[in-house]
Amino acid sequence: MNTRKTTPPSKATNAVDVDNASADTVNLDRYAPAYLTWIANKLSRGASQHYLNIFDVGIETWRCLVLLAIDGSISAQKVSRIVGMDKGSVSRCFKGMQEKGLIRTELDETDGRFRIAVLTPKGRELHDQIKGVAMERERAFLSVLNKKEVDVLLGLLRRLHENLPAVETATQDYLQVHFPQAVAKRRPPSDD
């Protein structure tokens, strides 16, 4: 992170540096999306490098394996909805996983129009191997917090995650007011 000392906002709780309005910059020391992005990017990049080097799979495969280990089977649409991955990326990931024998695909019993991925014994074995690395990374990551702080952090992260639809609504409302011509030209992002 930038080591330059930034002045925290006075009278405001958002990240815009109101003390230095002429610069009109974001105060990165107080901008939560930056920290969340930096942490997520660095954790994902590090994990992906280890998983590729040791297990010959990337972070996307690991994310799918986690969901498959929980449910046994899952659709690309559900993975996309839970993890936030593009459906096309999930489908490509499933294809690679199938080629490696980590999953097989079947028709969904509840809706025969959809295919679902089903975890194979080889996929479960790989999940179990990677899980040890993932849990050690989480332990090391959270080691600067005590148990109560971890509980508070996880509760706050859950609340923030549940609030994401409100963020999209607020963004659309803001754009409609400040950039109505641009909004009229494009459709809003979908969950698909």
C-alpha positions as a printed Julia matrix, in Angstrom:
192×3 Matrix{Float64}:
   0.0     0.0     0.0
   1.06    3.59   -0.52
   3.13    4.74    2.45
   2.19    8.38    1.96
   0.23    9.59    4.99
  -3.26   10.62    4.03
  -5.47   12.89    6.07
  -8.63   11.18    7.31
 -11.86   12.89    6.35
 -13.16   15.39    8.91
 -17.02   15.53    9.17
 -17.49   12.76    6.56
 -17.51    9.0     6.81
 -16.81    8.25    3.19
 -13.47    7.95    1.46
 -13.46   11.27   -0.4
 -10.69   13.41    1.04
 -12.76   16.44    2.07
  -9.78   18.13    3.75
  -8.1    18.35    0.36
 -11.12   19.03   -1.86
  -9.03   20.7    -4.54
  -7.22   17.41   -5.19
 -10.57   15.61   -5.42
  -9.0    12.24   -4.69
 -10.08    9.12   -2.85
  -8.49    8.65    0.58
  -7.29    5.06    0.19
  -6.67    4.73    3.93
 -10.45    5.0     4.44
 -11.78    3.4     1.24
 -13.09   -0.07    2.18
 -13.52   -1.38   -1.42
  -9.79   -0.87   -2.0
  -8.81   -2.97    1.02
 -11.31   -5.69    0.11
 -10.03   -5.76   -3.48
  -6.37   -5.75   -2.51
  -6.85   -8.53    0.04
  -8.97  -10.66   -2.31
  -6.58  -10.19   -5.25
  -3.47  -11.01   -3.23
  -5.04  -14.0    -1.48
  -6.38  -15.37   -4.77
  -3.13  -14.81   -6.68
  -1.05  -16.47   -3.96
  -3.41  -19.42   -3.61
  -3.66  -19.88   -7.35
   0.14  -19.98   -7.73
   0.43  -22.69   -5.06
  -2.52  -24.7    -6.36
  -1.17  -24.57   -9.92
   2.37  -25.53   -8.88
   1.39  -28.39   -6.58
  -1.99  -29.65   -7.82
  -2.14  -28.38  -11.44
  -5.41  -26.5   -10.86
  -6.2   -22.83  -10.46
  -8.27  -20.91   -7.95
 -11.44  -21.24  -10.05
 -11.23  -25.03   -9.86
 -10.69  -24.83   -6.11
 -13.78  -22.63   -5.71
 -15.86  -25.13   -7.67
 -14.4   -28.07   -5.72
 -15.4   -26.42   -2.43
 -19.02  -26.04   -3.54
 -19.09  -29.54   -5.0
 -17.7   -31.03   -1.78
 -20.52  -29.36    0.16
 -23.38  -30.27   -2.2
 -22.01  -33.25   -4.16
 -23.42  -31.74   -7.34
 -24.01  -28.22   -8.58
 -24.98  -26.29  -11.69
 -22.84  -23.67  -13.37
 -25.6   -21.15  -12.69
 -25.48  -21.84   -8.95
 -21.68  -21.56   -8.84
 -21.94  -18.28  -10.72
 -24.54  -16.97   -8.29
 -22.66  -18.0    -5.13
 -19.08  -17.16   -6.11
 -19.73  -14.3    -8.5
 -17.86  -15.93  -11.38
 -19.1   -15.39  -14.93
 -21.2   -18.38  -16.11
 -18.94  -18.8   -19.13
 -15.89  -19.04  -16.85
 -17.66  -21.62  -14.7
 -18.6   -23.66  -17.78
 -14.98  -23.58  -19.02
 -13.8   -24.54  -15.53
 -16.26  -27.45  -15.47
 -15.02  -28.58  -18.89
 -11.41  -28.64  -17.66
 -12.44  -30.41  -14.46
 -14.3   -33.04  -16.47
 -11.26  -33.6   -18.71
  -9.16  -34.2   -15.56
 -11.73  -36.64  -14.16
 -12.61  -34.38  -11.21
 -16.3   -34.21  -12.13
 -18.81  -35.85  -14.4
 -21.88  -34.13  -15.77
 -25.46  -35.31  -15.57
 -28.86  -33.94  -16.42
 -30.49  -32.14  -13.51
 -33.19  -34.41  -12.06
 -35.44  -31.45  -11.24
 -35.03  -29.79  -14.64
 -33.77  -31.98  -17.47
 -32.81  -28.94  -19.55
 -29.81  -28.24  -17.32
 -26.6   -30.13  -16.77
 -25.01  -30.35  -13.36
 -21.5   -31.19  -12.28
 -21.1   -34.16   -9.94
 -17.93  -34.6    -7.88
 -15.98  -37.79   -8.61
 -13.85  -39.67   -6.05
 -10.76  -38.19   -7.77
 -12.26  -34.71   -7.39
 -13.01  -35.34   -3.72
  -9.46  -36.53   -3.12
  -8.06  -33.38   -4.76
 -10.44  -31.22   -2.69
  -9.21  -32.86    0.49
  -5.55  -32.28   -0.44
  -6.04  -28.61   -1.33
  -8.24  -28.03    1.72
  -5.22  -28.45    4.0
  -3.35  -25.7     2.16
  -6.41  -23.44    2.09
  -7.06  -23.84    5.8
  -3.41  -23.12    6.63
  -3.58  -19.96    4.51
  -6.73  -18.89    6.36
  -5.13  -19.64    9.74
  -2.07  -17.54    8.87
  -4.23  -14.74    7.43
  -6.39  -14.49   10.55
  -3.52  -15.04   13.01
  -3.34  -11.3    13.76
  -6.88  -11.45   15.22
  -8.2   -13.12   18.36
 -11.24  -15.42   18.26
 -13.7   -12.66   19.14
 -12.26  -10.4    16.42
 -12.54  -13.23   13.88
 -16.19  -13.73   14.82
 -16.86   -9.99   14.48
 -15.01   -9.86   11.14
 -16.97  -12.78    9.71
 -20.25  -11.26   10.9
 -19.37   -7.94    9.27
 -18.3    -9.63    6.03
 -21.59  -11.56    5.9
 -23.55   -8.34    6.38
 -21.54   -6.58    3.69
 -22.05   -9.52    1.32
 -25.8    -9.47    1.95
 -25.81   -5.72    1.27
 -24.38   -6.04   -2.25
 -27.81   -5.83   -3.95
 -28.36   -2.48   -2.22
 -24.99   -1.3    -3.55
 -26.07   -2.13   -7.11
 -29.41   -0.36   -6.61
 -27.69    2.74   -5.19
 -25.21    2.72   -8.07
 -27.99    2.5   -10.65
 -29.87    5.34   -8.93
 -26.73    7.51   -8.84
 -25.95    6.82  -12.49
 -29.54    7.55  -13.52
 -29.32   11.0   -11.89
 -25.76   11.94  -12.9
 -25.34   10.09  -16.23
 -28.86    9.52  -17.61
 -27.77    9.46  -21.27
 -25.2     6.74  -20.63
 -27.65    4.68  -18.58
 -30.22    4.85  -21.35
 -27.67    3.35  -23.8
 -26.83    0.28  -21.75
 -28.67   -2.31  -19.74
 -27.86   -2.92  -16.05
 -25.57   -5.82  -15.08
 -27.41   -9.07  -14.45
 -26.78  -11.91  -12.04
 -26.66  -14.41  -14.91
